[in-house]
């Protein structure tokens, strides 16, 4: 049937706008339900395209419409006089048009539902597409559902259903269940004073009997019937009887006496049952009105079996009796009967939450409890049921818990499950046919007059296959803080967006959006989505997101809404593409990818690319506005700050995140990205990965992950992790025990410099199935800065059985590569002295060191620096480094076949000889980190004999320093100036010091003093470049060699625990209430 069009002409009457707290009280509104309200004198009919240009009160549920267009002067207001709904393909709000359901001061407390309809390709509206509620420039959309708390937290662990506690009696545990015939039970109710709902039995079995009545011999049948009727007569009035039949229970014999006895109980359908039927009944003897019976029904197996079941609720004591008969005609061995006495206090449990939800959540409201385990899909959905005697902070659920939901703050890690609300008074949804994913969407375009959406439920919305279709969507609105363009505040708050086809809330080309207390649950792709990277000054406050599932399909740039990160590595619950984002008090409560993913483009992508929202490279140098009191659990990765969003929306690589005071000034001072009061637990791969420098993580609480925290330096600036708690395994055991048997590292070091300060570690106990360590290294790392430091570290275990530190070996490359690790232990943070922890390599050790075999490492009373050697083809031409104490060929040495850098003991006590295999490069650079004026290293370098050598010395990017040639190695050692060198042309070796003109300031964290590092350069201008091996000649010169430093001893002492529990000044502790 073709669409009809009801043209609504502007009324000639002028009316005065009546301001009212409740928009449906405006006297100018004309009732939808009255024909006289419409210019056509007809109420819009089915499939009508309704145009509204005068005030209309929706006081009825119209037939299914094609569309509604609200034009200038038009207003559609929902009446609060009833529960009304609309079913249609779209609602278009033009300039001057308005749609209202409630207001800020008069929130809507009836049921309002909008269902968006249609198949792909029916009608596409420019900028809006299909199946939408769309607000154009000048339009107004106000949705104000009655205020309800969006979510709360458990305050006590909710245990999963335990049949051993809940099933008080099971027939199958006490009697045969599969024998044909009639089963009878007698139950007695005995309730002692001060009845304990959990532990007292309440219902007892007074007796039971089973008799076969399908004999061909009548005398046998009569005997069975006599036994059954005697049993019935023996049940006292007021007690409970129960009956069930089992397969082929009848034959041709006369059983009329049994019919009479059972009829007298009030179970009158028994006599109509055939041999193949399933029949059950239960009730009070002597009270026929109490009897429940069922014959044959509830079959889910077609003709293969009949099943019947009834449940009798014992009043006032939280007990019920369930009787079941299942009769299989084909596979008779599957038949059974069951009589169960169940503790409904446990099958319909009561949970305890933090907030008083008495006036917020109602009987019949749908809620969910999040997973507190590794798998997000342990989230469970429930309906609230009546609980007349529940205190204000208690909720009764309609069915049992399949999983345990943790409800405690364990050693300052808040792992209490979130409890979220799905049901709202206003509900926007869409119908999607099988095989499609074209959900509806709600979209706001630039210049709208007013948009406020609160207290609204949105389901089955979004479309991953079509660009720009999301449940809630600010589209290219520019700056919402521009009061000239947007004179009225706009917000999205306290909405429940769940079970969507794609995403929850998208902010696209829009700044200063405010998202508060929204729930985003069970969606495809990223949940909260900043689209292009130009969406700055967006505020997320108090939102709860979970259940973001991967998109399955092909992404096409410019066509699909889904992007590669929706399916690969992701999705993320919070996809943040601009650092100018305020993220406070939010929760990411589980999904298939990541919780929080901060990823920036070089410049904004898509339609934002030419809008001047951000300059090229600006995001990579802009500090995060605020990240405070956010929580994350039950993902692969909880919090991830890395990768670059490419112009084609692919992702990868390093983020090059180096925030500065002035992001647009390359010479501006660094300004750290700060992450405060974060909680992360039960993420299978890692709880925290941040690639940024400088960066600060403060008061973090992390638990139950393969890797607790990992900070990766991106530029030559420091990072700091402080005042935190890291737990290997907590008492939140959960279901996924395989994850608990994986190796665990609390904090892993790489790159740097990183300071780990004032942090408490607990729960790192190794077993035969897993190795656990509080502190370790990134396996197969290629660099670990020697100024990485530990300060004031605390442990809840003795280091004897447990491990404060473990160096993880790399098995996929040269063993010498593992020598590039040093970790300063300041103020006896881990060991018994102020030392440096290094790998157990002779090249790094002396007799002043101690090997701690349980750490796979040693510690030494030295300061170490790092020397980087670079030359043409350095990745393919090997290099050897010798420490010059001892007797050749038994010198401590390493051979580098990959990256060419090594650790050196500083302060002049040890010297190093570098030899490049093959020909000597014409230019070789020596860059040093962690070197200072007093902590220097003497380097010797093999070069051709009798060659022309040019030596250069500079401080990183500054001008070259003046260099001075001296006549001996000792003169180089004694000279305190920069740029001194000695070329021994006879033996083919150049000596020089890598040093600095200043020392580190107190508390300085840079990779070099003043963030300036030294570089020495050796140029070989002439000579035989193949004359590269000076080792034999060098070691034959007595003054070049030092006495052997000996070998280290062993330390097997037990290092005692420091604190059983974390102090109150570390970690975040409870993160709710805010």
C-alpha positions, 0 to 999 in steps of 0.5 A: 500500500502506497504511503499517504501524506497528511499535509499540515498547514501552519495555523493562522492563529497566533499563540503565546508560548506558555512556559511550564515546568511540564511541557505537556501542560502547555495549553496551546497543545492540540491532542493528537487523538482528536480529529479536530486538531488536524487541518485535514480533520482526520487523525493520521492514518497508518503509514502516514507521512506526518508533517507537524508545524503547530503544537501537538500533544501525543496523547495516544498510540497512533497506528504505524506511521511512515515518518514524522517531520517537525517543521518551524513552529511545530512541536511534538510533546508526549503526554504524561497521561498514559504510556504511549508509543510510536512506530515509524521509519524516522523523525526529522526535526527541522529548524524551529521544530521541537520534540519534548518528552518531559523536561529538566524540571518535570522528568517523564515518569510514564512509559514512552517508546519509539521504535524505528522501522525499515529495511535498507534502501527504502528512503535515504535522507541527506546527512541522516540516512534511514531509520533515525531521529535527526535534529537539524540546525535550529531543531530541538530534542528534549528527552528527560526520563525520570531520574534513576541511578545509572549504576552502583556497586556491590558491597558484599560478594554475591556467590554463584548458585551452589546446588549443595546448599540450595537443593535441600532434597533431590529425589534422584539422590534417594530413590529410583528415577527411571522406573515406570509407574506412579511416584507419590511423595509426602512433605511436611513443613516444620518451621522452628522459632527464629527460622534461618532461611539459609541453613534450616531445612524447613521442608522434610520428606514424610515418606515416598512410594513408587508402584508399577501399575502397568502389570497385565495381571489385575491382582498385581495392579490391585496390590500396587493401588492398595499400597498407593491409596494407603500412602495417600490416606496416611498423609495428614490433612494440611501436609503436602502431597506430590505425584509424578508418572513415569513412562508407560505407567498404564496398561489395560488393567482397571485402576479406577480405585486409584483415580478415585483416591487421587480425584479426592485430593483435587488432582482431577486430570490424572484420570485423563493421562495416557500411558505415554503422557507426563503427569505431575501434581502437588498441593495440600491434602484436604485443600483442593484449591491449592492443587496444581497439576500439569499433563503432558505440556511444556514439551520441547522435544516435539513428538519424541518426548512429553514433559510436565513440571509444577512448582509449589511455593511454601509460604513465608519460608523461602522454600519451593517444591518442584515436581517433574516428569519427562517421558521419552518415547524413542530414547526411553533411557532418558526418561526421569522423574524428579522431586526437588525441595529448593531454598529460594532464598538462594535461587532468587538471591538478594544482593547488597549494593552501596546505594539506596535505590529504593526510589530509583529502581523498581520491581520489574526493572532490568539490571546487570551485574558485571563480571569480576573475572577475566572473562567479561561475558560472566556479566549476568542479566536479572529482573528485580523482583518483590522483596517486601522485607529488604532493607534500602540497599538490598535487591532481590533477583529473579533467578540464581547467579551462574557466576560469583561476583566479587564484592570487596576492596582487596588490599586497596584494590576495589574489585567490587562488581558494578550493578547497572540499570537497563530499564528507563521510562523513555525507550528508543529502539529499532527492529532489525530483520534476520541477517541485517544489522541496520539498527536505527540511530539518533543524530544531531547536526551542527547548529541545533537549538537545543539537545538534551537526552537523559534518562533514556533507554536505547537498544538495538541501534547503530549500523556497522555497515553504514557510515555515521549511524550510531545510537547517539551521535554528535555529528560535525557540531564544532564547539558546543561551548560556543554560546553564540551557536549553542545558547543552551547547554547540551548534554547526554546523561544517565542514559542506558544504551545496551544490546546495540548493533553498533557503538553507544555514543559517538562524538564526531567533529564536535568539541566540549561534549559532556557525557555523564553517568551513561551506561554502554552495555553489549555493543559491537565495536568501540563503545564511547567513540571519539571519531576523527581526533579533533574532538577536544575538550570532551568530558566523560564523567561517571560512565559505565561501559562493558561488553564491547564485541568485535565486528565480524566482517570487512571494513571499507574506508568511507563506507562502513561505520566499522573501522579496523580497530573495531575488529583487530586488537580492539574494540575499546570501551573508550576510544580516545583520539584526542588528549584534551579529554577529561576522563573522571570516575568512569568504569570499563567493565569488560569486553573483547579488546581493551578498556581505555585506548588512547590513540592519536592521529598525526592530524584529524582524519575524515571530515575534520581534516581541514577544519583546523581543530588540531595542528599536525603533530599537536596531539602527540605533544599535548598533555592529557587534560585529566585522567583520574579515578577510572577503573577497568577490568575483564579485558585483554588489555585494561588501559592502553596508551599507544599506536597512531591512528592513520589517515586511512583509519588503520592503526599501528606503530609507536605513538611518539607521545611526548607532551609539552607545555606548549604543544606547538613549540618544539623547544617547549619544556616537557609536561607529563601525561598524568594518570591518577587513582586508576584501578585495573584488574583481571585483564588477561594480557596486561593491566596497564601499558603507557607509551609516553614520556614524560608520564606519571602514574600515581596511586594506581591499584592493579591486580590479577594480570599477567603483567601489572604495569608497563611504562615505555619511554617514547622520547628522551624523558622520564617516567614515574610510577609511584604510591601504588599497589600491585597484586599478583593474585588476589582472593578474587579467584573466579572461574578462569583458573588457567589464567591464574596459572600463567607466569606473572610480572607485577611491574616490568622494566624496559627503556626508561628512565623510570622511577618506581617509588613507594609501591607495595607488592603482594600476592606473588607466590610461585608454584609448580605451574607458574613463576611469579615476580613482583618486578621484572624485565620486558623479555627480549627488550633491546634497551633498559636505561641504567638510571631506572630506579627503585625507591621505597618498595614494599612486599608482603612476602619473604624473598626466599620462597617468593621473588622480589625480582626476576630477570626473564631470559630471552631465548630468541636471540644472542644471549649477550643482548640480555646484558643491557639491563640495569636497575638502581636499587635506591635506599635498599628498596629491594636488596640489602643495600644501595646497589644496581641490579644487573644480569648475571653476566661476567662482563657486568660483574666483579668480586664486589657483586653478589649473584642472587640465583633466584633472581637470575641476576646479581647486584653490584655497588656500582653506577652504570652507564650505557654506550651506543655505538653506531656505524654503517651496516651496524646491524649486520657487522658484529662488534665485541667489547672487552673490559680491560681488567684481567688476562687476555683471552679471559677478559670479561667481554660481550659480542654484539650481533644486533643492536650495538650498545653496552653497559659500562661501570662508571667512575673510572674504575673500569675501562672498555675496548671496542672492536668492530669485526671486519673493516673499521668504519670510516665514521663511528659514533659513541653516544652515552646515556646516564653519564655525568661529570663524575660518573664517566667511562674510559673507552678505547677503540680499535682503529688502523695503525698509522692512520689519519684520525679526526676526533670530535666531541659534542653534547648531543645537538649542541655545537662541537666542543674543542678537542685536545690530543694528548700523549698517553692513556693516563693523560686522558684519564687525568684531564677533567675537560671534555674532548680529550683523546689519545691516538696510539698509532703504533697499536692502532687504538684511540682512547677517550672519555665519555663524560659530561660538564655537569653532574645530575642535580638532586632528584633529576630524572632525565636520561642525561644531565640537563637532558643533554647527552655526550657524543664522541665521533671517530673519523678514519681519514686514511689507513688500512681499514681492514686493520681492525683487530687491535686486541692482541696488541692492546692487551700486550701493553701493560699500562693499558690493562688492569688487575682482574676484578675477580668473580662475584659471590653468592647471596642466598639470604632471606629478605623479609617481608616489609608490610603484610598489607599496603599502607593507606597512602599507597594505591587508590582504595575504594573508587566508589562513591566518587 
